[in-house]
Protein backbone atom coordinates (compact mmCIF):
# COMPACT_ATOMS: atom_id res chain seq x y z
CA UNK A 1 0.00 0.00 0.00
CA UNK A 2 1.50 3.38 -0.96
CA UNK A 3 2.23 6.01 1.64
CA UNK A 4 0.02 8.48 -0.26
CA UNK A 5 -3.03 6.20 -0.38
CA UNK A 6 -2.61 5.32 3.30
CA UNK A 7 -2.55 9.02 4.18
CA UNK A 8 -5.52 9.83 1.94
CA UNK A 9 -7.65 7.12 3.53
CA UNK A 10 -6.95 8.48 6.99
CA UNK A 11 -7.65 12.07 5.95
CA UNK A 12 -10.85 11.11 4.19
CA UNK A 13 -12.61 9.46 7.09
CA UNK A 14 -15.94 10.82 8.24
CA UNK A 15 -15.38 12.02 11.78
CA UNK A 16 -18.62 13.48 13.07
CA UNK A 17 -19.05 12.65 16.74
CA UNK A 18 -15.79 10.72 16.65
CA UNK A 19 -13.63 13.75 15.84
CA UNK A 20 -12.19 13.99 19.34
CA UNK A 21 -11.61 10.25 19.55
CA UNK A 22 -9.82 10.18 16.20
CA UNK A 23 -7.60 13.19 16.87
CA UNK A 24 -4.42 11.32 17.93
CA UNK A 25 -4.25 9.40 14.66
CA UNK A 26 -4.87 12.49 12.54
CA UNK A 27 -2.14 14.34 14.42
CA UNK A 28 0.28 11.65 13.25
CA UNK A 29 -0.91 12.01 9.65
CA UNK A 30 -0.41 15.79 9.75
CA UNK A 31 3.00 15.34 11.38
CA UNK A 32 4.05 12.98 8.58
CA UNK A 33 3.03 15.57 5.99
CA UNK A 34 5.19 18.15 7.77
CA UNK A 35 8.20 15.84 7.66
CA UNK A 36 7.90 14.61 11.24
CA UNK A 37 7.34 10.93 10.67
CA UNK A 38 5.77 8.71 13.35
CA UNK A 39 8.03 6.86 15.76
CA UNK A 40 7.21 3.24 16.56
CA UNK A 41 8.54 0.80 19.12
CA UNK A 42 8.25 -2.98 19.36
CA UNK A 43 9.48 -4.93 22.39
CA UNK A 44 9.79 -8.73 22.22
CA UNK A 45 10.60 -10.46 25.50
CA UNK A 46 11.35 -14.13 26.04
CA UNK A 47 11.50 -15.91 29.37
CA UNK A 48 14.33 -18.05 30.80
CA UNK A 49 17.06 -15.65 29.74
CA UNK A 50 18.62 -14.61 26.42
CA UNK A 51 22.06 -16.23 26.21
CA UNK A 52 24.45 -13.54 25.05
CA UNK A 53 27.18 -15.90 23.86
CA UNK A 54 24.84 -17.19 21.13
CA UNK A 55 24.36 -13.66 19.78
CA UNK A 56 28.04 -12.91 19.18
CA UNK A 57 29.28 -12.86 15.57
CA UNK A 58 32.19 -15.16 14.80
CA UNK A 59 35.38 -13.61 16.13
CA UNK A 60 33.72 -11.30 18.67
CA UNK A 61 33.10 -11.77 22.37
CA UNK A 62 31.90 -9.76 25.35
CA UNK A 63 32.48 -9.82 29.14
CA UNK A 64 35.81 -8.01 28.96
CA UNK A 65 37.43 -4.94 30.54
CA UNK A 66 36.91 -2.52 27.66
CA UNK A 67 34.25 -1.51 25.16
CA UNK A 68 34.15 -3.57 21.98
CA UNK A 69 32.71 -1.55 19.09
CA UNK A 70 32.69 -3.17 15.65
CA UNK A 71 30.78 -2.92 12.38
CA UNK A 72 28.71 -6.03 11.67
CA UNK A 73 29.57 -5.74 7.99
CA UNK A 74 32.96 -7.25 8.77
CA UNK A 75 31.58 -10.31 10.56
CA UNK A 76 29.32 -13.27 9.95
CA UNK A 77 26.25 -13.42 12.16
CA UNK A 78 25.91 -16.45 14.43
CA UNK A 79 23.63 -19.28 13.35
CA UNK A 80 20.83 -18.22 15.68
CA UNK A 81 20.60 -14.85 13.87
CA UNK A 82 20.65 -16.20 10.32
CA UNK A 83 17.19 -14.79 9.53
CA UNK A 84 18.51 -11.28 10.23
CA UNK A 85 21.33 -11.49 7.65
CA UNK A 86 19.31 -9.50 5.02
CA UNK A 87 18.71 -6.85 7.71
CA UNK A 88 22.26 -6.80 9.10
CA UNK A 89 22.76 -3.13 8.20
CA UNK A 90 19.80 -2.31 10.48
CA UNK A 91 20.89 -4.54 13.37
CA UNK A 92 22.58 -3.53 16.62
CA UNK A 93 23.81 -6.16 19.08
CA UNK A 94 24.25 -4.71 22.57
CA UNK A 95 26.10 -6.70 25.23
CA UNK A 96 27.31 -5.95 28.75
CA UNK A 97 24.37 -3.99 30.19
CA UNK A 98 23.53 -5.00 33.76
CA UNK A 99 20.28 -4.98 35.68
CA UNK A 100 21.01 -5.93 39.26
CA UNK A 101 18.56 -3.32 40.52
CA UNK A 102 15.74 -5.64 39.39
CA UNK A 103 14.28 -8.72 41.05
CA UNK A 104 16.54 -11.71 40.43
CA UNK A 105 15.48 -15.33 39.96
CA UNK A 106 13.01 -16.62 37.37
CA UNK A 107 11.83 -13.24 36.11
CA UNK A 108 12.37 -9.53 36.71
CA UNK A 109 8.69 -8.91 35.87
CA UNK A 110 8.09 -5.14 35.44
CA UNK A 111 11.79 -4.62 36.11
CA UNK A 112 12.77 -6.06 32.73
CA UNK A 113 11.32 -3.00 30.97
CA UNK A 114 11.24 -0.72 33.99
CA UNK A 115 14.64 -1.05 35.60
CA UNK A 116 13.40 -1.49 39.16
CA UNK A 117 12.72 -4.24 41.67
CA UNK A 118 9.25 -5.66 41.03
CA UNK A 119 7.02 -8.54 42.06
CA UNK A 120 4.29 -10.39 40.13
CA UNK A 121 2.08 -10.14 43.21
CA UNK A 122 2.28 -6.37 43.73
CA UNK A 123 1.20 -3.44 41.52
CA UNK A 124 3.92 -1.80 39.39
CA UNK A 125 5.84 1.02 41.07
CA UNK A 126 6.50 3.04 37.92
CA UNK A 127 5.89 3.03 34.19
CA UNK A 128 7.88 0.58 32.09
CA UNK A 129 9.59 1.93 28.98
CA UNK A 130 6.92 0.56 26.60
CA UNK A 131 4.12 2.05 28.70
CA UNK A 132 5.98 5.36 28.94
CA UNK A 133 6.46 5.55 25.17
CA UNK A 134 2.86 4.53 24.50
CA UNK A 135 1.62 7.53 26.48
CA UNK A 136 3.99 9.81 24.56
CA UNK A 137 2.84 8.49 21.16
CA UNK A 138 -0.91 7.86 21.49
CA UNK A 139 -3.01 6.24 18.81
CA UNK A 140 -6.25 4.25 18.59
CA UNK A 141 -4.67 1.78 21.02
CA UNK A 142 -1.86 3.49 22.88
CA UNK A 143 -0.29 0.12 23.65
CA UNK A 144 -0.95 -3.34 22.23
CA UNK A 145 0.33 -6.37 24.12
CA UNK A 146 0.43 -10.01 23.01
CA UNK A 147 1.47 -13.08 24.97
CA UNK A 148 1.94 -16.74 24.13
CA UNK A 149 0.67 -18.85 27.00
CA UNK A 150 -0.86 -22.19 27.80
CA UNK A 151 -4.21 -20.85 28.98
CA UNK A 152 -7.25 -19.96 26.87
CA UNK A 153 -8.20 -16.64 28.48
CA UNK A 154 -8.44 -13.65 26.18
CA UNK A 155 -6.81 -10.93 28.30
CA UNK A 156 -4.01 -11.55 30.78
CA UNK A 157 -1.76 -9.37 32.93
CA UNK A 158 1.73 -10.94 32.93
CA UNK A 159 3.30 -8.26 35.20
CA UNK A 160 5.54 -7.07 32.38
CA UNK A 161 4.24 -3.67 31.27
CA UNK A 162 2.78 -0.64 33.05
CA UNK A 163 1.84 2.90 32.03
CA UNK A 164 2.35 4.24 35.55
CA UNK A 165 2.26 3.43 39.24
CA UNK A 166 -0.34 0.76 39.88
CA UNK A 167 -1.42 0.74 36.22
CA UNK A 168 -0.78 -2.64 34.61
CA UNK A 169 -1.11 -2.99 30.86
CA UNK A 170 -3.15 -5.90 29.49
CA UNK A 171 -1.91 -8.50 27.00
CA UNK A 172 -4.00 -10.44 24.50
CA UNK A 173 -3.36 -14.17 24.84
CA UNK A 174 -6.11 -15.76 22.75
CA UNK A 175 -5.50 -14.81 19.09
CA UNK A 176 -9.18 -14.99 18.13
CA UNK A 177 -10.08 -12.59 20.93
CA UNK A 178 -7.19 -10.33 19.90
CA UNK A 179 -8.39 -10.30 16.29
CA UNK A 180 -11.90 -9.38 17.42
CA UNK A 181 -10.56 -6.55 19.57
CA UNK A 182 -8.29 -5.12 16.87
CA UNK A 183 -10.00 -5.98 13.59
CA UNK A 184 -13.52 -7.13 14.50
CA UNK A 185 -15.08 -3.99 13.04
CA UNK A 186 -14.26 -5.07 9.47
CA UNK A 187 -15.95 -8.47 9.68
CA UNK A 188 -19.13 -8.66 7.66
CA UNK A 189 -20.56 -11.96 8.88
CA UNK A 190 -20.04 -14.71 11.42
CA UNK A 191 -19.96 -15.09 15.18
CA UNK A 192 -17.14 -12.59 15.72
CA UNK A 193 -19.08 -9.88 13.89
CA UNK A 194 -22.18 -10.59 15.98
CA UNK A 195 -20.13 -10.44 19.18
CA UNK A 196 -18.46 -7.20 18.11
CA UNK A 197 -21.82 -5.57 17.38
CA UNK A 198 -23.37 -6.89 20.59
CA UNK A 199 -20.49 -5.55 22.69
CA UNK A 200 -20.88 -2.10 21.13
CA UNK A 201 -24.57 -2.03 21.95
CA UNK A 202 -23.84 -2.99 25.56
CA UNK A 203 -21.25 -0.20 25.90
CA UNK A 204 -23.71 2.37 24.57
CA UNK A 205 -26.47 1.19 26.91
CA UNK A 206 -24.20 1.16 29.97
CA UNK A 207 -22.92 4.67 29.24
CA UNK A 208 -26.49 5.97 29.09
CA UNK A 209 -27.40 4.17 32.32
CA UNK A 210 -24.42 5.70 34.12
CA UNK A 211 -25.34 9.21 32.94
CA UNK A 212 -28.90 8.82 34.22
CA UNK A 213 -27.65 7.49 37.56
CA UNK A 214 -25.21 10.40 37.89
CA UNK A 215 -28.07 12.88 37.84
CA UNK A 216 -29.59 11.33 40.99
CA UNK A 217 -26.41 11.33 43.12
CA UNK A 218 -24.68 14.00 45.25
CA UNK A 219 -21.69 15.71 43.67
CA UNK A 220 -19.07 13.62 45.51
CA UNK A 221 -20.60 10.37 44.24
CA UNK A 222 -21.11 11.79 40.74
CA UNK A 223 -17.38 12.37 40.49
CA UNK A 224 -16.58 8.76 41.40
CA UNK A 225 -19.10 7.46 38.90
CA UNK A 226 -17.58 9.75 36.31
CA UNK A 227 -14.41 7.62 36.29
CA UNK A 228 -16.47 4.59 35.29
CA UNK A 229 -18.24 6.61 32.62
CA UNK A 230 -14.91 7.77 31.18
CA UNK A 231 -13.80 4.14 30.92
CA UNK A 232 -16.90 3.05 29.02
CA UNK A 233 -16.79 6.10 26.77
CA UNK A 234 -13.12 5.57 25.93
CA UNK A 235 -13.98 2.05 24.77
CA UNK A 236 -16.87 3.39 22.74
CA UNK A 237 -14.70 6.13 21.22
CA UNK A 238 -12.14 3.51 20.25
CA UNK A 239 -14.85 1.71 18.33
CA UNK A 240 -15.71 4.97 16.56
CA UNK A 241 -12.10 5.23 15.43
CA UNK A 242 -12.07 1.63 14.22
CA UNK A 243 -15.29 2.04 12.25
CA UNK A 244 -13.82 5.18 10.67
CA UNK A 245 -10.83 3.16 9.44
CA UNK A 246 -12.68 0.42 7.57
CA UNK A 247 -10.87 0.69 4.22
CA UNK A 248 -7.43 0.91 5.78
CA UNK A 249 -8.11 -2.02 8.10
CA UNK A 250 -9.54 -4.21 5.35
CA UNK A 251 -6.48 -3.64 3.16
CA UNK A 252 -3.97 -4.50 5.90
CA UNK A 253 -5.64 -6.85 8.39
CA UNK A 254 -4.04 -10.31 8.58
CA UNK A 255 -5.87 -13.30 7.15
CA UNK A 256 -7.96 -15.11 9.75
CA UNK A 257 -6.25 -18.46 9.13
CA UNK A 258 -6.21 -21.81 10.93
CA UNK A 259 -3.33 -20.71 13.15
CA UNK A 260 -5.76 -18.56 15.15
CA UNK A 261 -7.55 -21.69 16.34
CA UNK A 262 -4.64 -24.16 16.20
CA UNK A 263 -3.92 -26.40 19.18
CA UNK A 264 -0.25 -25.41 18.85
CA UNK A 265 0.62 -22.29 20.81
CA UNK A 266 3.50 -21.60 18.44
CA UNK A 267 0.89 -20.94 15.76
CA UNK A 268 -0.77 -18.51 18.17
CA UNK A 269 2.53 -16.65 18.51
CA UNK A 270 2.79 -16.45 14.72
CA UNK A 271 -0.72 -14.96 14.66
CA UNK A 272 0.28 -12.43 17.31
CA UNK A 273 3.21 -11.25 15.20
CA UNK A 274 0.94 -10.99 12.15
CA UNK A 275 -1.45 -8.80 14.13
CA UNK A 276 1.43 -6.75 15.54
CA UNK A 277 2.62 -5.91 12.01
CA UNK A 278 -0.90 -5.10 10.81
CA UNK A 279 -1.60 -2.92 13.86
CA UNK A 280 1.51 -0.85 13.20
CA UNK A 281 0.89 -0.58 9.45
CA UNK A 282 -2.73 0.48 9.95
CA UNK A 283 -1.79 3.05 12.58
CA UNK A 284 -3.80 1.32 15.30
CA UNK A 285 -0.81 1.69 17.63
CA UNK A 286 2.76 2.94 17.78
CA UNK A 287 3.91 0.67 20.62
CA UNK A 288 3.66 -3.14 20.71
CA UNK A 289 4.98 -5.53 23.34
CA UNK A 290 5.12 -9.28 22.69
CA UNK A 291 5.77 -11.45 25.74
CA UNK A 292 6.83 -14.35 23.58
CA UNK A 293 6.42 -17.08 26.19
CA UNK A 294 6.29 -17.95 29.86
CA UNK A 295 7.94 -20.63 31.95
CA UNK A 296 4.96 -22.91 31.33
CA UNK A 297 5.03 -22.47 27.54
CA UNK A 298 5.52 -25.54 25.36
CA UNK A 299 6.87 -25.25 21.80
CA UNK A 300 5.19 -28.38 20.42
CA UNK A 301 4.71 -26.70 17.05
CA UNK A 302 8.47 -26.71 16.45
CA UNK A 303 9.01 -30.20 17.91
CA UNK A 304 9.82 -29.40 21.55
CA UNK A 305 7.56 -31.14 24.08
CA UNK A 306 9.05 -29.91 27.36
CA UNK A 307 8.07 -26.55 28.82
CA UNK A 308 10.46 -23.62 29.02
CA UNK A 309 10.98 -24.04 32.78
CA UNK A 310 12.12 -27.66 32.44
CA UNK A 311 14.44 -26.75 29.57
CA UNK A 312 15.91 -23.96 31.69
CA UNK A 313 16.78 -26.59 34.31
CA UNK A 314 18.60 -28.72 31.75
CA UNK A 315 15.88 -31.03 30.43
CA UNK A 316 16.08 -31.92 26.76
CA UNK A 317 13.38 -33.49 24.63
CA UNK A 318 13.64 -36.68 22.59
CA UNK A 319 17.00 -36.44 20.79
CA UNK A 320 17.38 -32.72 21.55
CA UNK A 321 19.57 -31.46 24.39
CA UNK A 322 18.39 -28.58 26.55
CA UNK A 323 20.72 -26.29 24.59
CA UNK A 324 19.31 -27.58 21.29
CA UNK A 325 15.85 -26.66 22.58
CA UNK A 326 16.96 -23.18 23.63
CA UNK A 327 18.61 -22.62 20.25
CA UNK A 328 15.46 -23.70 18.39
CA UNK A 329 13.23 -21.42 20.47
CA UNK A 330 15.54 -18.45 19.99
CA UNK A 331 15.74 -19.14 16.27
CA UNK A 332 11.94 -19.31 16.06
CA UNK A 333 11.67 -15.91 17.73
CA UNK A 334 14.28 -14.42 15.42
CA UNK A 335 12.40 -15.75 12.38
CA UNK A 336 9.21 -14.05 13.58
CA UNK A 337 11.02 -10.77 14.28
CA UNK A 338 12.69 -10.84 10.85
CA UNK A 339 9.31 -11.43 9.20
CA UNK A 340 7.76 -8.53 11.13
CA UNK A 341 10.64 -6.25 10.13
CA UNK A 342 10.32 -7.29 6.48
CA UNK A 343 6.62 -6.39 6.47
CA UNK A 344 7.41 -2.92 7.81
CA UNK A 345 10.25 -2.52 5.32
CA UNK A 346 7.80 -3.21 2.48
CA UNK A 347 5.64 -0.17 3.37
CA UNK A 348 6.90 3.17 1.96
CA UNK A 349 7.03 6.09 4.38
CA UNK A 350 8.60 9.46 3.74
CA UNK A 351 11.84 8.93 1.83
CA UNK A 352 12.17 5.40 3.19
CA UNK A 353 10.02 2.72 4.78
CA UNK A 354 8.12 2.14 8.01
CA UNK A 355 11.03 0.10 9.33
CA UNK A 356 13.24 3.18 9.05
CA UNK A 357 11.03 4.86 11.66
CA UNK A 358 10.69 1.85 13.95
CA UNK A 359 12.84 0.24 16.62
CA UNK A 360 12.38 -3.45 17.45
CA UNK A 361 14.01 -4.67 20.66
CA UNK A 362 14.49 -8.36 21.47
CA UNK A 363 15.57 -9.25 24.99
CA UNK A 364 14.50 -11.33 27.97
CA UNK A 365 12.38 -10.71 31.05
CA UNK A 366 15.20 -12.42 32.92
CA UNK A 367 18.55 -11.08 31.67
CA UNK A 368 20.89 -13.76 30.26
CA UNK A 369 20.12 -16.84 32.35
CA UNK A 370 17.23 -19.02 33.47
CA UNK A 371 18.05 -18.06 37.06
CA UNK A 372 19.02 -14.44 36.61
CA UNK A 373 21.86 -12.82 38.48
CA UNK A 374 21.38 -9.58 36.51
CA UNK A 375 25.00 -8.95 35.52
CA UNK A 376 24.47 -9.28 31.74
CA UNK A 377 21.33 -8.26 29.84
CA UNK A 378 21.76 -8.77 26.07
CA UNK A 379 19.71 -6.71 23.61
CA UNK A 380 19.09 -7.12 19.89
CA UNK A 381 17.87 -3.94 18.20
CA UNK A 382 16.51 -3.63 14.65
CA UNK A 383 16.10 -0.20 13.08
CA UNK A 384 17.65 3.15 13.91
CA UNK A 385 14.59 5.44 14.11
CA UNK A 386 15.33 7.65 11.15
CA UNK A 387 19.06 7.62 11.81
CA UNK A 388 18.76 8.80 15.41
CA UNK A 389 20.30 5.57 16.70
CA UNK A 390 23.95 5.57 15.71
CA UNK A 391 24.09 2.27 13.91
CA UNK A 392 24.15 0.87 10.41
CA UNK A 393 24.92 -2.61 11.62
CA UNK A 394 26.87 -2.53 14.86
CA UNK A 395 28.20 -4.75 17.65
CA UNK A 396 28.61 -2.89 20.93
CA UNK A 397 29.78 -4.69 24.08
CA UNK A 398 30.30 -2.74 27.29
CA UNK A 399 32.78 -3.72 30.04
CA UNK A 400 31.39 -6.54 32.11
CA UNK A 401 29.91 -6.18 35.58
CA UNK A 402 32.51 -6.07 38.33
CA UNK A 403 35.20 -4.49 36.14
CA UNK A 404 36.34 -0.90 36.89
CA UNK A 405 34.77 0.63 33.74
CA UNK A 406 31.36 -0.99 34.07
CA UNK A 407 28.58 1.50 34.77
CA UNK A 408 26.13 0.80 31.94
CA UNK A 409 22.76 -0.63 32.95
CA UNK A 410 19.45 -1.36 31.29
CA UNK A 411 18.23 1.94 32.75
CA UNK A 412 20.78 3.76 30.57
CA UNK A 413 19.29 1.91 27.59
CA UNK A 414 15.80 3.06 28.58
CA UNK A 415 16.93 6.68 28.82
CA UNK A 416 18.59 6.20 25.41
CA UNK A 417 15.22 5.18 23.98
CA UNK A 418 13.67 8.31 25.53
CA UNK A 419 16.31 10.47 23.84
CA UNK A 420 15.76 8.69 20.52
CA UNK A 421 12.03 9.35 20.89
CA UNK A 422 12.79 13.05 21.46
CA UNK A 423 11.29 12.98 24.95
CA UNK A 424 14.67 13.09 26.74
CA UNK A 425 15.19 12.26 30.38
CA UNK A 426 18.33 11.16 32.13
CA UNK A 427 16.86 8.88 34.79
CA UNK A 428 14.58 5.90 34.26
CA UNK A 429 13.99 3.22 36.86
CA UNK A 430 16.26 2.80 39.87
CA UNK A 431 20.06 2.92 40.15
CA UNK A 432 22.23 -0.02 41.14
CA UNK A 433 23.76 1.39 44.32
CA UNK A 434 26.59 -1.15 44.13
CA UNK A 435 27.84 0.82 41.11
CA UNK A 436 28.03 4.10 43.01
CA UNK A 437 26.02 7.30 43.08
CA UNK A 438 22.78 7.59 41.12
CA UNK A 439 24.05 10.62 39.20
CA UNK A 440 27.00 8.57 37.96
CA UNK A 441 24.55 6.13 36.34
CA UNK A 442 22.28 8.70 34.74
CA UNK A 443 21.95 9.61 31.09
CA UNK A 444 21.75 7.70 27.83
CA UNK A 445 24.32 5.44 26.22
CA UNK A 446 26.23 8.19 24.43
CA UNK A 447 27.84 5.71 22.02
CA UNK A 448 24.40 5.08 20.49
CA UNK A 449 23.33 8.69 19.95
CA UNK A 450 24.14 10.64 16.80
VENGIJO-V442541 format. One record per run of one state. SS is the DSSP state (H for helix, E for strand, - for the rest). FROM is the first residue (numbers start at 1). TO is the last residue. If there is no record, write none. Layout:
SS	FROM	TO
SS	FROM	TO
This chain:
-	1	2
H	3	11
-	12	15
H	16	33
-	34	39
E	40	46
-	47	51
H	52	54
-	55	67
E	68	71
H	72	74
-	75	78
H	79	90
E	91	95
-	96	97
E	98	98
-	99	104
E	105	105
-	106	110
H	111	114
-	115	128
H	129	136
-	137	143
E	144	147
-	148	154
E	155	156
-	157	161
E	162	164
-	165	166
E	167	168
-	169	170
E	171	172
-	173	174
H	175	186
-	187	190
H	191	214
-	215	218
H	219	244
-	245	245
H	246	252
-	253	257
H	258	260
-	261	264
H	265	282
-	283	286
E	287	291
-	292	297
E	298	298
-	299	299
H	300	302
-	303	306
E	307	307
H	308	312
-	313	316
E	317	317
-	318	319
E	320	320
-	321	321
H	322	345
-	346	347
E	348	349
-	350	351
E	352	353
H	354	357
E	358	364
-	365	371
E	372	372
-	373	378
E	379	382
-	383	388
E	389	389
-	390	393
E	394	397
-	398	408
E	409	409
H	410	420
-	421	432
H	433	435
-	436	437
H	438	441
-	442	445
H	446	448
E	449	449
-	450	450
